[in-house]
Amino acid sequence: MEDDSAVVAGHPPSGQEPTVDASPPTSSLALVSLILGILGWVILPLIGSVLAVVFGHVALGEIDRSGGQLGGRGMAQVGLVLGYSAVALEVLGVVVFVVFPVLGCGFCGVCGALTSAFGAWA
C-alpha cells in the first residue's frame, strides 16, 4: 500500500506551509560592477575597470542605505577588487613600458633592452 502523504512535485505535504526564499533581491548596480570588472580584464581594459570601481562604490552605498532590503554586497566587492587590481596593473604597465624608457632610467633592464633592441633602427 502506498502512503497518501507523498509529496507531490513542488507542493509540501498537507498541513505544512510552503517555504519561501527570504534572500533579498540583488542590487543591479552590484551586478553591473561585477560584469564590468570581468570585462575590464578581458575586453575593456581601462574603461571597464574604472566603471567597475565607480559602480561598485555606488552599489555598496545603495546596499547600505537599503537597510537589508538589497543584497549583492559580495558581487559589488568582487567588482571593486577586479576593477582596482586591473587599474593598478594598467598604471604599472604604463610606468614600466612607457615612462621608464622615455626617462632613460638606469636601474631596470627594460630601458637598456629597449634601447639596444631598437637602437639599430633609430
N, C-alpha and C positions, 0 to 999 in steps of 0.2 A: 504494500500500500504506500502511496506517495503522501508526503507531508503537504497539507494545504497551505502552510505558511511560507511556501517557497517564494523567494524574491523574484518578482518579475523585473526584467531588464529595465533599469532606470527608475524603478519605484521601490521605496523602502517597504519592509514588512508592515502589515496593518498595525496601527497603534503607535507607530513611531513617526516623528516629524522628519521631513527631509532635511538633510544638512545643507547649509548654504556656505559658499566660499566667502569668508569675511575679509579677504585681502582687498585693500583699497585700489582704485584704478591707478594705472601708471601715468605719470606726467609725460605728455607728449614731447615736451622740451628735453626731458631726460633721454628719451629715445632718439631724438634728433642729435643730441650731443654724442651719444654712443655711435650712431651711424657716421656722423662727420668725423669722429675720432678715428674710426676704422678707415674711412675714405682718405683721411689725412696721411695715413701710412701707405695707401695703395694707389690712389688716383689723383687726389687733390693735395699735394704736399703742403703748401703754406696756407692756402685759403681754408681748406678743410680743417686743419689743425687749429687755426686761430678761431674759426667759428665754433669748433667743438668746445674750446675753452669758454667762449662767451656764452653759448647755450648751456653749458654745464653749470656755470655760476648762476645764471638766471633760473635754471631748473631747481637747483638747490634752494635758492631763495623762495621759489614758488612752493616747494615741498615743505619747507619750514613754516611758511605762513599758512599752509592749509590745515595745520593742527591735526595731522594724521589722516586727513581725507584723501591725500595723494601719496602714491608710492613711487618707486623708481629711483630712490637715493643711490643705490648701487650702480645703476646704469649711468647716472649723472657723474658719479665719482670715477667710473671707468672711462667715460668720455673725457673728463678733465685730465686724468693720468695719460691717456693716449695723446691728447692734444698738447699738453705741456711737454711731454717727452719728445714728440715729433718736432715741436718748435725749437726745443733746446738742441736737438741733433742737427736741425737745419741751420741754426745760427752757428753752431760749432763747425759745420761743413763750410760755411761761407768764410769764417775766420781762417780756417786751416788752408783752404784751397784758393782763396781769393786775396784776403788781406795779408797774410804772411808772405806769399810770393811777391806781392806788389811792394811791400815794405822791405823785402830782402832780408828777412830775419836770419840769424846765423845759428840758432840753436836747434833747428829741426832739419831733417834730411829732405823734407818735401821741397824746400826752396832750392836747394842745391840740385836735387834730382830734376826739377822742372827746368832750371837754368841750363843744366848740362844736356838735357834731352832735347830742348827746343832752341838751344843756343846756336846750333849749326844752321838752322833755317832762318834765324832772325837777321 
